[in-house]
Amino acid sequence: MYEVHTSIVIAAEPGAVFEALSDHEAFLVDDAIDRCVLESPGSPDRNGLGAVRVVTAGAYRLTEEIVAFDPPRRYDYVIREVTRKGRPAPLEHERGWLELTPVESGTRVDWHSRFRFAIPVIGWFAERVQGPGLRRSFARMLARAKDRLEAVPTG
């Protein structure tokens, strides 16, 4: 498995950060992502456990399920299906997760994702080519969330 990891510190309390990062339709915004739609709500939180979201990025369509939801500390997701131009893509996703840790200056967010490309002989190469771009995309989304949260006046 190949693992992508990025982290950021956001000057806001964990509850506010968790709420922003678990709002899939607002958070999953990136130059490479066309849209994110909540296909099936979770319970009891609409973005929580059991929620199914569909992310469209160019020719790719990813169906993801929230498999753990522990506000304001962590949520985990699994990509259940990936298609490219309507055809199955050879991605096996073990798990992705966002962990939030209180720190003196706010909240540290760590975003991890573990996956592999099930392509004989060259799958490892595809992981190493796609992995850094995926990490940059995660970092951009977290930076945008940081900008939005830190722009909110407090007090």
C-alpha positions as CSV (number, residue, x, y, z in Angstrom):
1,M,0.0,0.0,0.0
2,Y,1.1,3.5,-0.8
3,E,0.3,6.2,1.9
4,V,-0.3,9.9,1.3
5,H,0.0,12.1,4.3
6,T,-0.2,15.9,4.8
7,S,-0.8,18.1,7.8
8,I,-1.6,21.6,8.8
9,V,-2.3,23.7,11.9
10,I,-5.4,25.8,11.9
11,A,-5.9,28.6,14.4
12,A,-9.4,27.4,15.5
13,E,-10.8,25.1,18.0
14,P,-11.2,21.4,17.1
15,G,-15.0,21.5,17.0
16,A,-15.1,24.2,14.4
17,V,-12.4,22.6,12.4
18,F,-14.1,19.2,12.5
19,E,-17.4,20.7,11.4
20,A,-15.8,22.4,8.4
21,L,-13.8,19.3,7.4
22,S,-16.7,16.9,7.7
23,D,-19.0,19.1,5.5
24,H,-18.1,17.1,2.4
25,E,-19.8,19.3,-0.2
26,A,-18.1,22.5,1.1
27,F,-14.7,21.0,2.1
28,L,-13.9,18.8,-0.9
29,V,-13.2,21.7,-3.2
30,D,-10.1,21.8,-5.3
31,D,-9.0,22.8,-8.8
32,A,-9.1,19.2,-9.7
33,I,-12.5,18.3,-8.2
34,D,-15.5,19.3,-10.2
35,R,-18.0,18.5,-7.4
36,C,-18.9,16.5,-4.4
37,V,-22.4,15.3,-3.7
38,L,-23.8,13.6,-0.7
39,E,-25.6,10.6,-2.2
40,S,-26.8,9.1,1.0
41,P,-26.8,10.8,4.4
42,G,-25.1,9.3,7.5
43,S,-26.7,8.9,10.9
44,P,-27.2,10.7,13.1
45,D,-25.1,13.4,11.4
46,R,-25.8,13.8,7.7
47,N,-22.1,13.8,7.0
48,G,-21.4,11.1,9.6
49,L,-21.2,7.3,9.8
50,G,-22.6,5.6,6.8
51,A,-22.7,8.8,4.6
52,V,-21.9,8.1,1.0
53,R,-20.4,10.9,-1.1
54,V,-19.7,11.0,-4.8
55,V,-16.7,13.0,-5.9
56,T,-16.3,13.9,-9.6
57,A,-12.8,14.9,-10.8
58,G,-12.5,15.2,-14.6
59,A,-13.1,11.8,-16.1
60,Y,-13.0,10.1,-12.6
61,R,-16.0,9.4,-10.3
62,L,-15.3,8.1,-6.8
63,T,-17.9,6.7,-4.5
64,E,-16.8,7.1,-0.9
65,E,-18.3,5.9,2.4
66,I,-17.7,7.3,5.9
67,V,-16.8,4.3,8.0
68,A,-15.9,5.9,11.3
69,F,-17.0,9.3,12.7
70,D,-15.8,10.5,16.1
71,P,-16.3,14.3,16.4
72,P,-14.3,16.4,17.0
73,R,-11.3,14.0,16.7
74,R,-11.5,11.9,13.5
75,Y,-13.4,10.5,10.6
76,D,-12.4,7.7,8.3
77,Y,-13.6,6.9,4.7
78,V,-13.2,4.2,2.2
79,I,-13.4,4.7,-1.6
80,R,-15.8,1.9,-2.6
81,E,-15.8,2.5,-6.3
82,V,-13.7,4.4,-8.8
83,T,-14.6,4.7,-12.5
84,R,-12.9,6.6,-15.3
85,K,-15.1,7.5,-18.2
86,G,-17.7,5.1,-16.8
87,R,-15.3,2.1,-16.7
88,P,-13.9,0.6,-13.4
89,A,-10.5,1.9,-12.4
90,P,-7.9,-0.4,-10.8
91,L,-7.7,1.4,-7.5
92,E,-7.9,-0.5,-4.2
93,H,-8.4,1.9,-1.3
94,E,-7.6,0.6,2.2
95,R,-8.7,3.7,4.1
96,G,-8.4,7.4,4.4
97,W,-8.7,9.4,7.6
98,L,-8.5,12.9,9.0
99,E,-7.2,13.2,12.6
100,L,-7.6,16.4,14.6
101,T,-5.4,17.1,17.6
102,P,-5.7,20.2,19.8
103,V,-2.4,22.1,19.9
104,E,-1.5,25.4,21.6
105,S,-2.0,27.4,18.5
106,G,-5.3,25.7,17.5
107,T,-5.9,22.3,15.8
108,R,-3.5,20.1,14.0
109,V,-5.1,18.2,11.1
110,D,-3.4,15.1,9.7
111,W,-4.9,13.7,6.5
112,H,-3.8,10.1,5.5
113,S,-4.9,7.9,2.6
114,R,-3.7,4.4,1.8
115,F,-4.2,2.8,-1.6
116,R,-2.8,0.7,-4.3
117,F,-3.2,0.4,-8.0
118,A,-4.0,-3.2,-8.9
119,I,-2.1,-3.1,-12.2
120,P,0.4,-6.0,-12.7
121,V,4.0,-5.0,-13.0
122,I,3.5,-1.2,-13.1
123,G,1.0,-0.6,-10.2
124,W,3.8,0.5,-7.9
125,F,5.0,3.0,-10.4
126,A,1.5,4.5,-10.9
127,E,1.2,4.9,-7.1
128,R,4.4,6.9,-7.0
129,V,3.4,9.0,-9.9
130,Q,-0.2,9.8,-8.6
131,G,0.7,9.9,-4.9
132,P,2.5,13.3,-4.8
133,G,-0.3,15.0,-6.8
134,L,-2.9,13.6,-4.4
135,R,-0.9,14.9,-1.5
136,R,-0.7,18.4,-3.0
137,S,-4.5,18.3,-3.6
138,F,-5.1,17.3,0.0
139,A,-2.8,20.1,1.1
140,R,-4.6,22.7,-1.0
141,M,-8.0,21.7,0.4
142,L,-6.7,21.9,3.9
143,A,-5.1,25.3,3.2
144,R,-8.5,26.6,1.8
145,A,-10.2,25.3,5.0
146,K,-7.6,27.1,7.1
147,D,-8.1,30.4,5.2
148,R,-11.9,30.2,5.7
149,L,-11.7,29.2,9.3
150,E,-9.1,31.8,10.2
151,A,-11.0,34.6,8.4
152,V,-14.0,34.1,10.7
153,P,-14.0,36.8,13.4
154,T,-13.8,35.5,16.9
155,G,-15.2,37.2,20.1
